[in-house]
Amino acid sequence: MNADVIVIGARLSGLVCALLVCALTLRDNGLEPLVLEAAAGVGGRVRTDQRQGFLLDRGFQVLQIWYPEARR
């Protein structure tokens, strides 16, 4: 496969780049993106597990209170 742009990593930032920037902007301009991820799944530390009929969201969650947006 030939790619014009390679996104390394399919964690949250890589997915945002791949979905928003690559898919919407690059493909609209005739460029072909390729997303590479070493792990078996995408999303980095964020996952949804299914256990006994329930969906369980888990992942890395931190509220940085020194960010101006958080203080507001």
N, CA, C and O atoms as a CHARMM CRD file, in Angstrom:
* protein
*
  288
    1    1 MET  N      0.84300  -1.18500   0.00000 PROA 1      0.00000
    2    1 MET  CA     0.00000   0.00000   0.00000 PROA 1      0.00000
    3    1 MET  C      0.88600   1.24500   0.00000 PROA 1      0.00000
    4    1 MET  O      1.84200   1.34100   0.77000 PROA 1      0.00000
    5    2 ASN  N      0.56500   2.16900  -0.84800 PROA 2      0.00000
    6    2 ASN  CA     1.27000   3.44900  -0.86600 PROA 2      0.00000
    7    2 ASN  C      0.53300   4.44200   0.00500 PROA 2      0.00000
    8    2 ASN  O     -0.69100   4.55200  -0.05300 PROA 2      0.00000
    9    3 ALA  N      1.29800   5.17300   0.82200 PROA 3      0.00000
   10    3 ALA  CA     0.70000   6.17500   1.70100 PROA 3      0.00000
   11    3 ALA  C      1.43400   7.49200   1.52100 PROA 3      0.00000
   12    3 ALA  O      2.65500   7.53200   1.37500 PROA 3      0.00000
   13    4 ASP  N      0.66200   8.56500   1.53600 PROA 4      0.00000
   14    4 ASP  CA     1.25600   9.90000   1.46700 PROA 4      0.00000
   15    4 ASP  C      1.58500  10.42400   2.85900 PROA 4      0.00000
   16    4 ASP  O      2.52600  11.19800   3.03100 PROA 4      0.00000
   17    5 VAL  N      0.81100  10.00200   3.84900 PROA 5      0.00000
   18    5 VAL  CA     0.97700  10.43700   5.23400 PROA 5      0.00000
   19    5 VAL  C      0.86900   9.21500   6.12000 PROA 5      0.00000
   20    5 VAL  O     -0.02900   8.39300   5.94100 PROA 5      0.00000
   21    6 ILE  N      1.79000   9.08700   7.09300 PROA 6      0.00000
   22    6 ILE  CA     1.75200   7.96900   8.03000 PROA 6      0.00000
   23    6 ILE  C      1.52700   8.51500   9.43000 PROA 6      0.00000
   24    6 ILE  O      2.27000   9.37800   9.89800 PROA 6      0.00000
   25    7 VAL  N      0.49200   8.00200  10.09900 PROA 7      0.00000
   26    7 VAL  CA     0.20600   8.33600  11.49200 PROA 7      0.00000
   27    7 VAL  C      0.69900   7.16100  12.32700 PROA 7      0.00000
   28    7 VAL  O      0.22800   6.03500  12.16400 PROA 7      0.00000
   29    8 ILE  N      1.64900   7.42700  13.22300 PROA 8      0.00000
   30    8 ILE  CA     2.20600   6.36700  14.05800 PROA 8      0.00000
   31    8 ILE  C      1.51200   6.40500  15.40900 PROA 8      0.00000
   32    8 ILE  O      1.63200   7.37500  16.15800 PROA 8      0.00000
   33    9 GLY  N      0.79700   5.35400  15.70400 PROA 9      0.00000
   34    9 GLY  CA     0.08900   5.23800  16.97100 PROA 9      0.00000
   35    9 GLY  C     -1.39300   5.48400  16.81100 PROA 9      0.00000
   36    9 GLY  O     -1.81800   6.46800  16.20600 PROA 9      0.00000
   37   10 ALA  N     -2.17800   4.56900  17.36700 PROA 10     0.00000
   38   10 ALA  CA    -3.63300   4.71100  17.31900 PROA 10     0.00000
   39   10 ALA  C     -4.18800   4.83800  18.73200 PROA 10     0.00000
   40   10 ALA  O     -5.21900   4.25800  19.07200 PROA 10     0.00000
   41   11 ARG  N     -3.47500   5.61500  19.54300 PROA 11     0.00000
   42   11 ARG  CA    -4.01700   5.97000  20.84300 PROA 11     0.00000
   43   11 ARG  C     -4.96000   7.13100  20.60000 PROA 11     0.00000
   44   11 ARG  O     -5.26800   7.42600  19.44500 PROA 11     0.00000
   45   12 LEU  N     -5.42100   7.78600  21.61700 PROA 12     0.00000
   46   12 LEU  CA    -6.41700   8.84500  21.39400 PROA 12     0.00000
   47   12 LEU  C     -5.89700   9.94800  20.47900 PROA 12     0.00000
   48   12 LEU  O     -6.60700  10.37000  19.56700 PROA 12     0.00000
   49   13 SER  N     -4.67500  10.42100  20.70500 PROA 13     0.00000
   50   13 SER  CA    -4.16700  11.50600  19.84700 PROA 13     0.00000
   51   13 SER  C     -3.96900  11.03400  18.42200 PROA 13     0.00000
   52   13 SER  O     -4.24000  11.78200  17.48200 PROA 13     0.00000
   53   14 GLY  N     -3.50000   9.80300  18.24100 PROA 14     0.00000
   54   14 GLY  CA    -3.34300   9.26200  16.89000 PROA 14     0.00000
   55   14 GLY  C     -4.67100   9.07000  16.19600 PROA 14     0.00000
   56   14 GLY  O     -4.79500   9.31800  14.99700 PROA 14     0.00000
   57   15 LEU  N     -5.66900   8.63000  16.94800 PROA 15     0.00000
   58   15 LEU  CA    -6.99600   8.45500  16.35600 PROA 15     0.00000
   59   15 LEU  C     -7.60600   9.78800  15.95000 PROA 15     0.00000
   60   15 LEU  O     -8.22700   9.89800  14.89300 PROA 15     0.00000
   61   16 VAL  N     -7.42800  10.80200  16.79500 PROA 16     0.00000
   62   16 VAL  CA    -7.93700  12.12700  16.45000 PROA 16     0.00000
   63   16 VAL  C     -7.27200  12.61800  15.18000 PROA 16     0.00000
   64   16 VAL  O     -7.93400  13.13200  14.27800 PROA 16     0.00000
   65   17 CYS  N     -5.95700  12.45500  15.11400 PROA 17     0.00000
   66   17 CYS  CA    -5.23100  12.86500  13.90800 PROA 17     0.00000
   67   17 CYS  C     -5.72400  12.08200  12.70100 PROA 17     0.00000
   68   17 CYS  O     -6.01000  12.65800  11.65200 PROA 17     0.00000
   69   18 ALA  N     -5.82100  10.76800  12.85600 PROA 18     0.00000
   70   18 ALA  CA    -6.21100   9.92900  11.73200 PROA 18     0.00000
   71   18 ALA  C     -7.62200  10.23600  11.27100 PROA 18     0.00000
   72   18 ALA  O     -7.87500  10.34900  10.07100 PROA 18     0.00000
   73   19 LEU  N     -8.54000  10.37100  12.21300 PROA 19     0.00000
   74   19 LEU  CA    -9.93700  10.57200  11.83700 PROA 19     0.00000
   75   19 LEU  C    -10.22900  11.98900  11.38200 PROA 19     0.00000
   76   19 LEU  O    -10.85000  12.19000  10.33800 PROA 19     0.00000
   77   20 LEU  N     -9.79300  12.96300  12.14700 PROA 20     0.00000
   78   20 LEU  CA   -10.13900  14.34100  11.82000 PROA 20     0.00000
   79   20 LEU  C     -9.25200  14.92700  10.73900 PROA 20     0.00000
   80   20 LEU  O     -9.75100  15.48900   9.76400 PROA 20     0.00000
   81   21 VAL  N     -7.95400  14.80300  10.90000 PROA 21     0.00000
   82   21 VAL  CA    -7.04200  15.43800   9.94800 PROA 21     0.00000
   83   21 VAL  C     -6.91900  14.60700   8.67900 PROA 21     0.00000
   84   21 VAL  O     -7.15100  15.10300   7.57700 PROA 21     0.00000
   85   22 CYS  N     -6.55000  13.33400   8.84200 PROA 22     0.00000
   86   22 CYS  CA    -6.30400  12.51000   7.65900 PROA 22     0.00000
   87   22 CYS  C     -7.56700  12.26100   6.85200 PROA 22     0.00000
   88   22 CYS  O     -7.62800  12.56000   5.66000 PROA 22     0.00000
   89   23 ALA  N     -8.56400  11.71400   7.51100 PROA 23     0.00000
   90   23 ALA  CA    -9.75700  11.30900   6.77100 PROA 23     0.00000
   91   23 ALA  C    -10.47900  12.49400   6.16100 PROA 23     0.00000
   92   23 ALA  O    -10.91900  12.43900   5.01300 PROA 23     0.00000
   93   24 LEU  N    -10.59900  13.55100   6.91900 PROA 24     0.00000
   94   24 LEU  CA   -11.38800  14.68200   6.41600 PROA 24     0.00000
   95   24 LEU  C    -10.59600  15.62200   5.52400 PROA 24     0.00000
   96   24 LEU  O    -11.11900  16.11200   4.52300 PROA 24     0.00000
   97   25 THR  N     -9.35700  15.87600   5.86900 PROA 25     0.00000
   98   25 THR  CA    -8.57300  16.86300   5.11600 PROA 25     0.00000
   99   25 THR  C     -7.71800  16.21900   4.03800 PROA 25     0.00000
  100   25 THR  O     -7.78600  16.61400   2.87400 PROA 25     0.00000
  101   26 LEU  N     -6.92000  15.24000   4.41000 PROA 26     0.00000
  102   26 LEU  CA    -5.99700  14.65100   3.44900 PROA 26     0.00000
  103   26 LEU  C     -6.72400  13.91900   2.33300 PROA 26     0.00000
  104   26 LEU  O     -6.40100  14.09900   1.15900 PROA 26     0.00000
  105   27 ARG  N     -7.70300  13.09700   2.68800 PROA 27     0.00000
  106   27 ARG  CA    -8.41400  12.34600   1.65600 PROA 27     0.00000
  107   27 ARG  C     -9.18000  13.28500   0.73500 PROA 27     0.00000
  108   27 ARG  O     -9.30700  13.01900  -0.46100 PROA 27     0.00000
  109   28 ASP  N     -9.70000  14.40300   1.29600 PROA 28     0.00000
  110   28 ASP  CA   -10.38600  15.38900   0.45700 PROA 28     0.00000
  111   28 ASP  C     -9.42500  16.03000  -0.54000 PROA 28     0.00000
  112   28 ASP  O     -9.85000  16.55600  -1.56900 PROA 28     0.00000
  113   29 ASN  N     -8.12800  15.98500  -0.23300 PROA 29     0.00000
  114   29 ASN  CA    -7.11600  16.57100  -1.12000 PROA 29     0.00000
  115   29 ASN  C     -6.34900  15.51100  -1.90200 PROA 29     0.00000
  116   29 ASN  O     -5.27800  15.78200  -2.44600 PROA 29     0.00000
  117   30 GLY  N     -6.90400  14.30000  -1.95600 PROA 30     0.00000
  118   30 GLY  CA    -6.32200  13.25500  -2.78800 PROA 30     0.00000
  119   30 GLY  C     -5.12500  12.54300  -2.18700 PROA 30     0.00000
  120   30 GLY  O     -4.40700  11.85000  -2.90800 PROA 30     0.00000
  121   31 LEU  N     -4.88300  12.69200  -0.87800 PROA 31     0.00000
  122   31 LEU  CA    -3.75500  12.02200  -0.23800 PROA 31     0.00000
  123   31 LEU  C     -4.24200  10.80100   0.53200 PROA 31     0.00000
  124   31 LEU  O     -5.36300  10.78900   1.04000 PROA 31     0.00000
  125   32 GLU  N     -3.40100   9.77500   0.61800 PROA 32     0.00000
  126   32 GLU  CA    -3.76900   8.51800   1.26300 PROA 32     0.00000
  127   32 GLU  C     -3.07700   8.38000   2.60900 PROA 32     0.00000
  128   32 GLU  O     -1.84900   8.31000   2.66200 PROA 32     0.00000
  129   33 PRO  N     -3.85800   8.33900   3.72800 PROA 33     0.00000
  130   33 PRO  CA    -3.25700   8.15700   5.04800 PROA 33     0.00000
  131   33 PRO  C     -3.08400   6.66600   5.38800 PROA 33     0.00000
  132   33 PRO  O     -3.80200   5.80900   4.87200 PROA 33     0.00000
  133   34 LEU  N     -2.11900   6.38400   6.26200 PROA 34     0.00000
  134   34 LEU  CA    -1.91300   5.04200   6.79000 PROA 34     0.00000
  135   34 LEU  C     -1.68000   5.17400   8.28400 PROA 34     0.00000
  136   34 LEU  O     -0.81600   5.94000   8.71100 PROA 34     0.00000
  137   35 VAL  N     -2.44200   4.43600   9.08400 PROA 35     0.00000
  138   35 VAL  CA    -2.30400   4.45800  10.54200 PROA 35     0.00000
  139   35 VAL  C     -1.62100   3.17300  10.98000 PROA 35     0.00000
  140   35 VAL  O     -2.07700   2.07800  10.65000 PROA 35     0.00000
  141   36 LEU  N     -0.51600   3.30600  11.73300 PROA 36     0.00000
  142   36 LEU  CA     0.22400   2.15500  12.24200 PROA 36     0.00000
  143   36 LEU  C      0.09800   2.09800  13.75400 PROA 36     0.00000
  144   36 LEU  O      0.28600   3.10900  14.43100 PROA 36     0.00000
  145   37 GLU  N     -0.21700   0.93300  14.28800 PROA 37     0.00000
  146   37 GLU  CA    -0.32900   0.74300  15.74000 PROA 37     0.00000
  147   37 GLU  C      0.27700  -0.59800  16.10800 PROA 37     0.00000
  148   37 GLU  O     -0.05200  -1.61600  15.49800 PROA 37     0.00000
  149   38 ALA  N      1.15800  -0.61100  17.09900 PROA 38     0.00000
  150   38 ALA  CA     1.82600  -1.84300  17.51600 PROA 38     0.00000
  151   38 ALA  C      0.93000  -2.73500  18.37500 PROA 38     0.00000
  152   38 ALA  O      1.06200  -3.95800  18.34900 PROA 38     0.00000
  153   39 ALA  N      0.02900  -2.13200  19.12600 PROA 39     0.00000
  154   39 ALA  CA    -0.82900  -2.90600  20.02100 PROA 39     0.00000
  155   39 ALA  C     -1.92500  -3.62200  19.23700 PROA 39     0.00000
  156   39 ALA  O     -2.19000  -3.31000  18.07600 PROA 39     0.00000
  157   40 ALA  N     -2.55200  -4.59000  19.90200 PROA 40     0.00000
  158   40 ALA  CA    -3.62100  -5.35700  19.26100 PROA 40     0.00000
  159   40 ALA  C     -4.88400  -4.53400  19.05100 PROA 40     0.00000
  160   40 ALA  O     -5.68900  -4.85500  18.17700 PROA 40     0.00000
  161   41 GLY  N     -5.07100  -3.47100  19.84100 PROA 41     0.00000
  162   41 GLY  CA    -6.26300  -2.63900  19.72000 PROA 41     0.00000
  163   41 GLY  C     -5.89800  -1.17100  19.67800 PROA 41     0.00000
  164   41 GLY  O     -4.75800  -0.79000  19.94300 PROA 41     0.00000
  165   42 VAL  N     -6.87000  -0.36200  19.34600 PROA 42     0.00000
  166   42 VAL  CA    -6.65500   1.08200  19.28700 PROA 42     0.00000
  167   42 VAL  C     -7.20400   1.73700  20.55200 PROA 42     0.00000
  168   42 VAL  O     -7.95400   1.11400  21.30300 PROA 42     0.00000
  169   43 GLY  N     -6.83300   2.98100  20.78200 PROA 43     0.00000
  170   43 GLY  CA    -7.37800   3.73600  21.90500 PROA 43     0.00000
  171   43 GLY  C     -6.41900   3.94000  23.05600 PROA 43     0.00000
  172   43 GLY  O     -6.75900   4.62900  24.01800 PROA 43     0.00000
  173   44 GLY  N     -5.22700   3.36100  22.98900 PROA 44     0.00000
  174   44 GLY  CA    -4.27500   3.53800  24.08100 PROA 44     0.00000
  175   44 GLY  C     -4.80200   2.95700  25.37900 PROA 44     0.00000
  176   44 GLY  O     -5.15900   1.78000  25.44200 PROA 44     0.00000
  177   45 ARG  N     -4.84900   3.77900  26.41000 PROA 45     0.00000
  178   45 ARG  CA    -5.29800   3.31800  27.72300 PROA 45     0.00000
  179   45 ARG  C     -6.82000   3.30500  27.85400 PROA 45     0.00000
  180   45 ARG  O     -7.35200   2.83800  28.86100 PROA 45     0.00000
  181   46 VAL  N     -7.50700   3.80500  26.86100 PROA 46     0.00000
  182   46 VAL  CA    -8.97000   3.88300  26.92100 PROA 46     0.00000
  183   46 VAL  C     -9.56100   2.64900  26.24300 PROA 46     0.00000
  184   46 VAL  O     -9.22400   2.33500  25.10200 PROA 46     0.00000
  185   47 ARG  N    -10.43300   1.96600  26.94900 PROA 47     0.00000
  186   47 ARG  CA   -11.04400   0.74700  26.43000 PROA 47     0.00000
  187   47 ARG  C    -12.48400   0.62900  26.92800 PROA 47     0.00000
  188   47 ARG  O    -12.84900   1.22900  27.93900 PROA 47     0.00000
  189   48 THR  N    -13.27700  -0.13100  26.22800 PROA 48     0.00000
  190   48 THR  CA   -14.58900  -0.54500  26.70300 PROA 48     0.00000
  191   48 THR  C    -14.60200  -2.06800  26.67800 PROA 48     0.00000
  192   48 THR  O    -14.44700  -2.69100  25.62800 PROA 48     0.00000
  193   49 ASP  N    -14.79000  -2.64700  27.84800 PROA 49     0.00000
  194   49 ASP  CA   -14.86700  -4.10100  27.97500 PROA 49     0.00000
  195   49 ASP  C    -16.32400  -4.50600  28.11600 PROA 49     0.00000
  196   49 ASP  O    -17.13400  -3.76400  28.67200 PROA 49     0.00000
  197   50 GLN  N    -16.64800  -5.66700  27.61700 PROA 50     0.00000
  198   50 GLN  CA   -17.99600  -6.21000  27.80300 PROA 50     0.00000
  199   50 GLN  C    -17.89400  -7.40000  28.73500 PROA 50     0.00000
  200   50 GLN  O    -17.20200  -8.37600  28.44500 PROA 50     0.00000
  201   51 ARG  N    -18.59000  -7.30900  29.85900 PROA 51     0.00000
  202   51 ARG  CA   -18.56500  -8.36400  30.87000 PROA 51     0.00000
  203   51 ARG  C    -19.98900  -8.64200  31.34300 PROA 51     0.00000
  204   51 ARG  O    -20.66600  -7.74800  31.85200 PROA 51     0.00000
  205   52 GLN  N    -20.43100  -9.86100  31.17700 PROA 52     0.00000
  206   52 GLN  CA   -21.74100 -10.30600  31.65500 PROA 52     0.00000
  207   52 GLN  C    -22.86800  -9.37000  31.20700 PROA 52     0.00000
  208   52 GLN  O    -23.77700  -9.06700  31.97900 PROA 52     0.00000
  209   53 GLY  N    -22.79600  -8.91700  29.95300 PROA 53     0.00000
  210   53 GLY  CA   -23.83100  -8.06700  29.39400 PROA 53     0.00000
  211   53 GLY  C    -23.68200  -6.58600  29.69000 PROA 53     0.00000
  212   53 GLY  O    -24.51200  -5.78600  29.26000 PROA 53     0.00000
  213   54 PHE  N    -22.63600  -6.20600  30.41800 PROA 54     0.00000
  214   54 PHE  CA   -22.41600  -4.79500  30.75400 PROA 54     0.00000
  215   54 PHE  C    -21.24300  -4.25400  29.96400 PROA 54     0.00000
  216   54 PHE  O    -20.27900  -4.97200  29.70000 PROA 54     0.00000
  217   55 LEU  N    -21.32600  -2.97100  29.58100 PROA 55     0.00000
  218   55 LEU  CA   -20.20100  -2.28100  28.95400 PROA 55     0.00000
  219   55 LEU  C    -19.47300  -1.49400  30.03400 PROA 55     0.00000
  220   55 LEU  O    -20.07300  -0.66100  30.71300 PROA 55     0.00000
  221   56 LEU  N    -18.17700  -1.75900  30.19100 PROA 56     0.00000
  222   56 LEU  CA   -17.36900  -1.12500  31.22600 PROA 56     0.00000
  223   56 LEU  C    -16.29200  -0.26900  30.57600 PROA 56     0.00000
  224   56 LEU  O    -15.38000  -0.79200  29.93600 PROA 56     0.00000
  225   57 ASP  N    -16.39500   1.03400  30.73900 PROA 57     0.00000
  226   57 ASP  CA   -15.38200   1.94300  30.21000 PROA 57     0.00000
  227   57 ASP  C    -14.24600   2.05400  31.21300 PROA 57     0.00000
  228   57 ASP  O    -14.47500   2.18000  32.41500 PROA 57     0.00000
  229   58 ARG  N    -13.03100   2.00600  30.71100 PROA 58     0.00000
  230   58 ARG  CA   -11.87500   2.17300  31.58900 PROA 58     0.00000
  231   58 ARG  C    -10.81000   2.94000  30.82100 PROA 58     0.00000
  232   58 ARG  O    -10.81100   2.97600  29.59000 PROA 58     0.00000
  233   59 GLY  N     -9.91600   3.54200  31.55800 PROA 59     0.00000
  234   59 GLY  CA    -8.84500   4.24800  30.90800 PROA 59     0.00000
  235   59 GLY  C     -8.18300   5.25000  31.81800 PROA 59     0.00000
  236   59 GLY  O     -8.49200   5.35100  33.00500 PROA 59     0.00000
  237   60 PHE  N     -7.28700   5.96900  31.24400 PROA 60     0.00000
  238   60 PHE  CA    -6.50300   6.95600  31.96200 PROA 60     0.00000
  239   60 PHE  C     -7.31900   8.23400  32.09000 PROA 60     0.00000
  240   60 PHE  O     -7.64800   8.87400  31.09100 PROA 60     0.00000
  241   61 GLN  N     -7.63800   8.59800  33.31700 PROA 61     0.00000
  242   61 GLN  CA    -8.45200   9.79400  33.54100 PROA 61     0.00000
  243   61 GLN  C     -7.80500  10.64600  34.62100 PROA 61     0.00000
  244   61 GLN  O     -7.58600  10.18700  35.74200 PROA 61     0.00000
  245   62 VAL  N     -7.50800  11.86900  34.27900 PROA 62     0.00000
  246   62 VAL  CA    -6.89000  12.81300  35.21000 PROA 62     0.00000
  247   62 VAL  C     -7.46800  14.18500  34.92500 PROA 62     0.00000
  248   62 VAL  O     -7.64300  14.55800  33.76600 PROA 62     0.00000
  249   63 LEU  N     -7.76300  14.93200  35.96500 PROA 63     0.00000
  250   63 LEU  CA    -8.18600  16.31800  35.80200 PROA 63     0.00000
  251   63 LEU  C     -7.03700  17.19500  36.27600 PROA 63     0.00000
  252   63 LEU  O     -6.73800  17.24200  37.46900 PROA 63     0.00000
  253   64 GLN  N     -6.40000  17.88300  35.35200 PROA 64     0.00000
  254   64 GLN  CA    -5.28000  18.76900  35.68200 PROA 64     0.00000
  255   64 GLN  C     -5.85500  20.11900  36.10800 PROA 64     0.00000
  256   64 GLN  O     -6.26900  20.91100  35.26200 PROA 64     0.00000
  257   65 ILE  N     -5.88000  20.38000  37.40700 PROA 65     0.00000
  258   65 ILE  CA    -6.55500  21.57400  37.91400 PROA 65     0.00000
  259   65 ILE  C     -5.78500  22.86100  37.64800 PROA 65     0.00000
  260   65 ILE  O     -6.33000  23.94500  37.85500 PROA 65     0.00000
  261   66 TRP  N     -4.56000  22.77800  37.20600 PROA 66     0.00000
  262   66 TRP  CA    -3.82800  24.00500  36.89300 PROA 66     0.00000
  263   66 TRP  C     -4.11100  24.51900  35.48100 PROA 66     0.00000
  264   66 TRP  O     -3.66400  25.60700  35.11800 PROA 66     0.00000
  265   67 TYR  N     -4.85100  23.74600  34.68200 PROA 67     0.00000
  266   67 TYR  CA    -5.24500  24.24100  33.36400 PROA 67     0.00000
  267   67 TYR  C     -6.30300  25.32300  33.55500 PROA 67     0.00000
  268   67 TYR  O     -7.22800  25.13400  34.34500 PROA 67     0.00000
  269   68 PRO  N     -6.19500  26.45100  32.85700 PROA 68     0.00000
  270   68 PRO  CA    -7.17000  27.52600  33.00200 PROA 68     0.00000
  271   68 PRO  C     -8.60400  27.06600  32.74600 PROA 68     0.00000
  272   68 PRO  O     -9.53300  27.51800  33.41500 PROA 68     0.00000
  273   69 GLU  N     -8.78300  26.15600  31.76600 PROA 69     0.00000
  274   69 GLU  CA   -10.13300  25.69300  31.46100 PROA 69     0.00000
  275   69 GLU  C    -10.73400  24.93800  32.64000 PROA 69     0.00000
  276   69 GLU  O    -11.93200  25.05100  32.89900 PROA 69     0.00000
  277   70 ALA  N     -9.92800  24.18000  33.34700 PROA 70     0.00000
  278   70 ALA  CA   -10.41400  23.43400  34.50900 PROA 70     0.00000
  279   70 ALA  C    -10.73900  24.36200  35.66900 PROA 70     0.00000
  280   70 ALA  O    -11.68800  24.11800  36.41400 PROA 70     0.00000
  281   71 ARG  N     -9.97100  25.40700  35.82400 PROA 71     0.00000
  282   71 ARG  CA   -10.21500  26.34200  36.92500 PROA 71     0.00000
  283   71 ARG  C    -11.52100  27.12400  36.69900 PROA 71     0.00000
  284   71 ARG  O    -12.21700  27.46600  37.65500 PROA 71     0.00000
  285   72 ARG  N    -11.84600  27.40300  35.42500 PROA 72     0.00000
  286   72 ARG  CA   -13.08800  28.12500  35.12400 PROA 72     0.00000
  287   72 ARG  C    -14.26900  27.24100  35.43800 PROA 72     0.00000
  288   72 ARG  O    -15.41400  27.65400  35.25600 PROA 72     0.00000
